[in-house]
């Protein structure tokens, strides 16, 4: 009888080892699935963000701009329009238009109505412009030439309480009729993830000249 007991103990040990092996394989497979799903979701997110960023400039301005105003396309600030549809700006000036590539982005712009001195980086009470500021997102910085500005508020033809030399940019003088502009990309992505559920991201990025 003692010998039988020892045989039963040995068989039980083998069963335990086999169970542990099976459990380990299941855990490894689950971890691999989680990693694969995570990488897939990340790839989908980046792909969607890239797609929406490519269209973001035009979508942003079509929705925000008034029926008349000024636009920036690439580094061309001297463009005005007199109307718009859901997907088109109309009455563009000057004519003939400069050449712009397919998929170039479109951004708001406004001409200065007064000179800004380069004496220092002190804050400015107001920056006066000739065109409507409606399309500018006051929560994000804008630039004039190569200097960045961040303003606390705006009216139809003014930016108010403005911080100069923003983002480490250098002070510079800006003549009347220089252009204030704001490169804004809006990215919206929706990703379905079987583990964490649906996710949606909205990203706004303000950029300017290097």
Residue frames relative to the residue before (quaternion, step in Angstrom):
aa qw qx qy qz dx dy dz
X 1.0000 0.0000 0.0000 0.0000 0.00 0.00 0.00
X 0.6340 0.5182 -0.3615 0.4458 3.66 0.87 -0.69
X 0.6357 0.5316 -0.3421 0.4430 3.56 1.04 -0.79
X 0.6315 0.5260 -0.3275 0.4662 3.62 0.98 -0.75
X 0.6302 0.5381 -0.3320 0.4506 3.56 1.00 -0.78
X 0.6555 0.5033 -0.3152 0.4666 3.55 1.03 -0.86
X 0.6349 0.5272 -0.3343 0.4552 3.61 1.00 -0.74
X 0.6495 0.5114 -0.3141 0.4669 3.57 0.99 -0.83
X 0.6359 0.5243 -0.3339 0.4574 3.60 1.00 -0.76
X 0.6526 0.5169 -0.3163 0.4548 3.58 1.00 -0.83
X 0.6464 0.5118 -0.3144 0.4706 3.57 1.00 -0.83
X 0.6427 0.5273 -0.3245 0.4513 3.57 0.99 -0.80
X 0.6358 0.5317 -0.3257 0.4548 3.56 1.02 -0.79
X 0.6376 0.5206 -0.3265 0.4645 3.57 1.00 -0.82
X 0.6410 0.5260 -0.3203 0.4582 3.60 0.98 -0.85
X 0.6479 0.5212 -0.3140 0.4583 3.58 0.96 -0.89
X 0.6505 0.5159 -0.3137 0.4607 3.56 0.96 -0.91
X 0.6547 0.5124 -0.3127 0.4594 3.59 0.96 -0.88
X 0.6381 0.5234 -0.3255 0.4614 3.57 0.98 -0.81
X 0.6532 0.5100 -0.3154 0.4624 3.57 0.95 -0.89
X 0.6341 0.5284 -0.3320 0.4565 3.58 1.01 -0.78
X 0.6589 0.5080 -0.3050 0.4633 3.58 0.93 -0.90
X 0.6514 0.5079 -0.3116 0.4697 3.58 0.94 -0.91
X 0.6452 0.5250 -0.3213 0.4526 3.59 0.98 -0.82
X 0.6537 0.5089 -0.3126 0.4648 3.56 0.99 -0.84
X 0.6390 0.5226 -0.3250 0.4614 3.60 1.00 -0.79
X 0.6532 0.5076 -0.3106 0.4681 3.58 0.95 -0.89
X 0.6530 0.5138 -0.3170 0.4573 3.59 0.92 -0.88
X 0.6509 0.5094 -0.3147 0.4667 3.59 0.98 -0.84
X 0.6515 0.5168 -0.3174 0.4557 3.59 0.99 -0.83
X 0.6434 0.5135 -0.3173 0.4708 3.60 0.96 -0.87
X 0.6436 0.5179 -0.3188 0.4646 3.59 0.98 -0.83
X 0.6441 0.5220 -0.3146 0.4622 3.59 1.01 -0.82
X 0.6474 0.5171 -0.3155 0.4625 3.57 0.96 -0.91
X 0.6679 0.4982 -0.3067 0.4601 3.60 0.89 -0.91
X 0.6528 0.5132 -0.3155 0.4593 3.58 0.95 -0.87
X 0.6631 0.5001 -0.3063 0.4652 3.56 0.95 -0.88
X 0.6332 0.5312 -0.3282 0.4573 3.57 1.02 -0.81
X 0.6657 0.4893 -0.3079 0.4718 3.59 0.89 -0.89
X 0.6426 0.5273 -0.3246 0.4512 3.58 0.98 -0.83
X 0.6629 0.5021 -0.3034 0.4652 3.57 0.93 -0.93
X 0.6370 0.5252 -0.3277 0.4593 3.58 0.99 -0.81
X 0.6609 0.5072 -0.3065 0.4605 3.55 0.96 -0.86
X 0.6468 0.5123 -0.3156 0.4686 3.56 1.00 -0.79
X 0.6372 0.5324 -0.3278 0.4506 3.57 1.00 -0.85
X 0.6837 0.4843 -0.2913 0.4617 3.54 0.83 -0.97
X 0.6448 0.5270 -0.3264 0.4473 3.57 1.00 -0.79
X 0.6733 0.4852 -0.2960 0.4729 3.55 0.94 -0.86
X 0.6360 0.5252 -0.3328 0.4571 3.57 0.98 -0.82
X 0.6461 0.5173 -0.3234 0.4587 3.57 0.94 -0.86
X 0.6503 0.5230 -0.3177 0.4501 3.59 0.96 -0.85
X 0.7229 0.4417 -0.2624 0.4620 3.57 0.80 -0.98
X 0.5933 0.5497 -0.3732 0.4545 3.58 1.09 -0.62
X 0.6312 0.5501 -0.3354 0.4317 3.58 0.97 -0.82
X 0.7512 0.3620 -0.2056 0.5122 3.58 1.06 -0.72
X 0.4761 0.7481 -0.3959 0.2385 3.56 1.27 -0.40
X 0.6433 0.5556 -0.3402 0.4021 3.58 0.91 -0.88
X 0.6962 0.4586 -0.2747 0.4791 3.56 0.84 -0.99
X 0.6507 0.5171 -0.3277 0.4492 3.61 0.86 -0.87
X 0.6383 0.5541 -0.3195 0.4283 3.55 0.96 -0.94
X 0.7508 0.4221 -0.2296 0.4533 3.56 0.77 -1.04
X 0.5915 0.5534 -0.3778 0.4486 3.58 1.02 -0.65
X 0.7056 0.4701 -0.2620 0.4610 3.57 0.96 -0.89
X 0.7782 0.4021 -0.1906 0.4432 3.59 0.89 -0.90
X 0.6507 0.5613 -0.3347 0.3867 3.58 0.97 -0.76
X 0.5094 -0.6135 0.5086 0.3247 3.52 -1.25 0.55
X 0.6942 -0.4858 0.3347 0.4124 3.57 -1.30 0.10
X 0.7567 0.1624 -0.1500 0.6153 3.60 1.24 -0.22
X 0.3123 0.7664 -0.5245 0.1999 3.59 -1.06 0.56
X 0.5172 -0.6098 0.5035 0.3274 3.53 -1.33 -0.41
X 0.1619 -0.7926 0.5855 0.0517 3.53 -1.12 0.81
X 0.2474 -0.6946 0.6430 0.2071 3.50 -1.40 0.29
X 0.0059 -0.7501 0.6612 0.0126 3.55 -1.00 0.88
X 0.7957 -0.0021 -0.0544 0.6033 3.57 -0.44 1.21
X 0.7218 -0.3510 0.2840 0.5246 3.59 -0.64 -1.12
X 0.4920 0.6338 -0.4321 0.4117 3.58 1.24 0.47
X 0.1330 -0.8367 0.5306 0.0267 3.57 -0.30 1.31
X 0.6668 0.5566 -0.2868 0.4041 3.59 1.15 -0.59
X 0.4369 0.6662 -0.4795 0.3680 3.58 0.71 1.11
X 0.0442 -0.7891 0.6125 0.0096 3.57 -0.86 0.95
X 0.1347 -0.7758 0.6105 0.0853 3.57 -1.24 0.43
X 0.3139 -0.7721 0.5309 0.1529 3.58 -1.21 0.56
X 0.8031 0.0816 -0.0679 0.5863 3.59 1.24 0.05
X 0.1050 -0.7922 0.5956 0.0816 3.57 -1.27 0.13
X 0.2228 -0.7042 0.6497 0.1800 3.52 -1.36 0.41
X 0.7599 -0.3524 0.2490 0.4861 3.59 -1.22 -0.27
X 0.8210 0.1907 -0.0748 0.5330 3.61 1.06 -0.65
X 0.7531 0.3723 -0.1799 0.5118 3.61 1.24 -0.02
X 0.2595 -0.6874 0.6495 0.1957 3.54 -1.22 0.66
X 0.1493 -0.8114 0.5628 0.0517 3.60 -0.86 0.94
X 0.7674 0.3430 -0.2657 0.4720 3.57 -1.30 0.33
X 0.2135 0.8191 -0.5073 0.1617 3.57 1.08 0.72
X 0.0595 -0.7630 0.6436 0.0094 3.55 -1.10 0.86
X 0.5655 -0.1386 -0.8118 -0.0449 1.69 -2.16 1.19
X 0.3016 -0.6995 0.6112 0.2148 3.51 -1.37 0.22
X 0.4788 -0.2482 -0.8326 0.1260 1.57 -1.63 1.92
X 0.5388 -0.6281 0.4572 0.3259 3.54 -1.19 0.56
X 0.5341 -0.5652 0.5010 0.3799 3.59 -1.19 0.44
X 0.5517 -0.6099 0.4542 0.3426 3.56 -1.21 0.46
X 0.0125 0.7788 -0.6265 0.0288 3.58 -0.91 0.96
X 0.4768 -0.7056 0.4577 0.2553 3.53 -0.99 0.89
X 0.6060 -0.5184 0.4570 0.3940 3.52 -1.30 0.45
X 0.8176 0.2125 -0.2124 0.4912 3.57 -1.02 0.96
X 0.3656 0.6736 -0.5389 0.3497 3.62 1.17 0.36
X 0.4008 -0.7304 0.5036 0.2286 3.59 -1.01 0.80
X 0.3204 -0.7470 0.5651 0.1413 3.53 -1.25 0.63
X 0.0190 -0.8206 0.5685 -0.0560 3.59 -0.84 1.02
X 0.5755 -0.5985 0.4220 0.3639 3.61 -1.21 0.41
X 0.0059 -0.7772 0.6292 0.0029 3.56 -1.22 0.55
X 0.0216 -0.7838 0.6204 0.0129 3.57 -1.26 0.47
X 0.4265 -0.7086 0.5077 0.2412 3.59 -1.03 0.85
X 0.4643 -0.6464 0.5264 0.2991 3.56 -1.09 0.72
X 0.2593 -0.7592 0.5755 0.1587 3.56 -1.09 0.71
X 0.7628 0.1927 -0.1521 0.5982 3.60 1.30 0.09
X 0.5513 -0.6264 0.4457 0.3241 3.57 -1.16 0.67
X 0.2118 -0.7328 0.6295 0.1477 3.57 -1.18 0.64
X 0.3689 -0.7539 0.5070 0.1963 3.57 -0.69 1.13
X 0.3851 -0.7164 0.5330 0.2333 3.55 -1.25 0.50
X 0.2720 0.8218 -0.4758 0.1559 3.61 1.25 0.27
X 0.7986 -0.1205 0.1198 0.5774 3.62 0.92 -0.82
X 0.5508 -0.6088 0.4603 0.3378 3.54 -1.34 -0.07
X 0.2916 0.7766 -0.5132 0.2204 3.58 1.18 0.44
X 0.6001 -0.5737 0.4183 0.3685 3.56 -1.18 0.61
X 0.3024 -0.7318 0.5839 0.1790 3.55 -1.23 0.58
X 0.4826 -0.6653 0.4855 0.2979 3.57 -0.99 0.85
X 0.7979 -0.0526 0.0623 0.5972 3.59 0.96 -0.89
X 0.1385 -0.7017 0.6837 0.1450 3.50 -1.39 0.35
X 0.2221 -0.8106 0.5347 0.0881 3.56 -0.52 1.20
X 0.0527 -0.7949 0.6045 0.0011 3.58 -0.98 0.89
X 0.5178 -0.6610 0.4618 0.2858 3.54 -1.30 0.45
X 0.7450 0.3708 -0.2119 0.5124 3.59 1.16 -0.50
X 0.6582 -0.5280 0.3766 0.3823 3.53 -1.27 0.51
X 0.3471 -0.7635 0.5176 0.1697 3.58 -0.98 0.92
X 0.3276 0.8017 -0.4707 0.1687 3.59 1.24 -0.02
X 0.7038 0.4911 -0.2870 0.4255 3.60 0.88 -0.87
X 0.5811 0.5815 -0.3817 0.4225 3.62 1.20 -0.28
X 0.3087 -0.7165 0.5962 0.1896 3.56 -1.01 0.86
X 0.3182 -0.8025 0.4737 0.1742 3.58 -0.24 1.28
X 0.5951 0.5720 -0.3746 0.4223 3.63 1.18 -0.27
X 0.7198 0.3731 -0.2263 0.5399 3.60 1.28 -0.22
X 0.5542 -0.6204 0.4281 0.3532 3.62 -1.09 0.56
X 0.1621 -0.7357 0.6420 0.1424 3.53 -1.34 0.32
X 0.3017 -0.7665 0.5379 0.1792 3.58 -1.21 0.16
X 0.1518 -0.7130 0.6746 0.1167 3.49 -1.39 0.49
X 0.7815 -0.0355 -0.0644 0.6196 3.55 -0.48 1.21
X 0.7636 -0.3320 0.2359 0.5010 3.63 -0.61 -1.05
X 0.5758 0.5783 -0.3809 0.4346 3.61 1.26 0.21
X 0.3108 -0.7531 0.5569 0.1615 3.53 -0.98 0.95
X 0.1232 -0.7677 0.6264 0.0555 3.54 -1.23 0.66
X 0.0947 -0.7564 0.6431 0.0725 3.54 -1.20 0.64
X 0.0757 -0.8329 0.5481 -0.0132 3.58 -0.54 1.19
X 0.4931 -0.6935 0.4569 0.2589 3.54 -1.12 0.75
X 0.8102 0.0273 0.0332 0.5846 3.59 1.11 -0.63
X 0.1284 -0.7763 0.6092 0.0988 3.54 -1.32 0.11
X 0.1909 -0.7033 0.6617 0.1764 3.52 -1.37 0.37
X 0.7773 -0.3470 0.2130 0.4797 3.59 -1.22 -0.12
X 0.8252 0.1364 -0.0459 0.5462 3.59 0.94 -0.85
X 0.6983 0.4054 -0.2806 0.5189 3.59 1.16 0.55
X 0.2137 -0.6672 0.6877 0.1902 3.48 -1.39 0.50
X 0.1659 -0.8330 0.5264 0.0378 3.61 -0.78 0.98
X 0.8405 0.0968 -0.1289 0.5173 3.53 -1.25 0.79
X 0.1915 0.8343 -0.4797 0.1929 3.51 0.64 1.24
X 0.3047 -0.7337 0.5854 0.1616 3.54 -0.99 0.92
X 0.2817 -0.7758 0.5463 0.1425 3.58 -0.79 1.05
X 0.8077 0.2869 -0.2056 0.4723 3.57 -1.38 0.19
X 0.2264 0.8140 -0.5039 0.1795 3.57 1.13 0.67
X 0.8259 0.1977 -0.1830 0.4954 3.56 -1.22 0.64
X 0.6699 -0.5298 0.2993 0.4253 3.57 1.12 0.65
X 0.4230 0.7024 -0.4778 0.3154 3.60 1.21 0.24
X 0.5024 -0.6724 0.4657 0.2804 3.58 -1.20 0.53
X 0.5525 -0.5964 0.4629 0.3532 3.55 -1.16 0.66
X 0.0576 0.7777 -0.6236 0.0541 3.55 -1.17 0.65
X 0.4575 -0.6390 0.5287 0.3207 3.55 -1.23 0.42
X 0.1296 -0.7874 0.6011 0.0433 3.56 -1.07 0.78
X 0.3351 -0.7849 0.4943 0.1651 3.55 -0.53 1.21
X 0.6403 -0.4669 0.4340 0.4286 3.53 -1.33 0.29
X 0.7969 0.2372 -0.2367 0.5026 3.57 -1.01 0.93
X 0.4072 0.6234 -0.5291 0.4069 3.59 1.20 0.39
X 0.4329 -0.7325 0.4756 0.2231 3.57 -1.18 0.52
X 0.2324 -0.6962 0.6614 0.1545 3.51 -1.08 0.88
X 0.0814 0.8011 -0.5880 0.0771 3.59 -0.85 0.92
X 0.1770 -0.7755 0.6028 0.0621 3.51 -1.27 0.47
X 0.1927 -0.7756 0.5941 0.0914 3.53 -0.47 1.23
X 0.0581 0.8093 -0.5771 0.0928 3.57 -0.39 1.21
X 0.0978 -0.7671 0.6328 0.0386 3.55 -0.88 1.02
X 0.1268 -0.7857 0.6023 0.0628 3.55 -0.84 0.97
X 0.0583 -0.8106 0.5826 -0.0109 3.58 -0.69 1.12
X 0.0038 -0.7812 0.6241 -0.0147 3.56 -0.84 0.99
X 0.0378 0.8127 -0.5794 0.0491 3.59 -0.74 1.01
X 0.1210 -0.7721 0.6198 0.0711 3.55 -1.06 0.81
X 0.0434 -0.8056 0.5899 -0.0324 3.56 -0.78 1.08
X 0.2474 -0.7491 0.5972 0.1450 3.57 -0.98 0.92
X 0.0336 -0.7957 0.6032 -0.0434 3.55 -0.70 1.15
X 0.4089 -0.7542 0.4535 0.2414 3.62 -0.53 1.14
X 0.6805 0.4829 -0.2924 0.4672 3.58 1.20 -0.44
X 0.8125 0.2551 -0.1153 0.5114 3.58 0.84 -0.98
X 0.5458 -0.6249 0.4018 0.3874 3.60 1.25 -0.06
X 0.7181 -0.4355 0.3151 0.4419 3.55 -1.33 0.03
X 0.0753 -0.7823 0.6174 0.0321 3.55 -1.15 0.70
X 0.0658 -0.7874 0.6121 0.0298 3.56 -0.99 0.81
X 0.0943 -0.7993 0.5933 0.0153 3.54 -0.94 0.92
X 0.0861 -0.7546 0.6476 0.0609 3.55 -1.08 0.80
X 0.0387 -0.8145 0.5775 -0.0395 3.56 -0.62 1.17
X 0.0632 -0.7712 0.6326 0.0335 3.57 -0.91 0.95
X 0.0607 -0.8003 0.5963 -0.0172 3.52 -0.84 1.04
X 0.1800 -0.7625 0.6121 0.1076 3.55 -0.91 0.93
X 0.0176 0.8092 -0.5840 0.0613 3.55 -0.82 1.00
X 0.0718 -0.8042 0.5885 0.0432 3.56 -1.23 0.30
X 0.7550 -0.3631 0.2491 0.4858 3.56 -1.20 -0.21
X 0.5271 -0.6295 0.4655 0.3305 3.55 -1.10 0.70
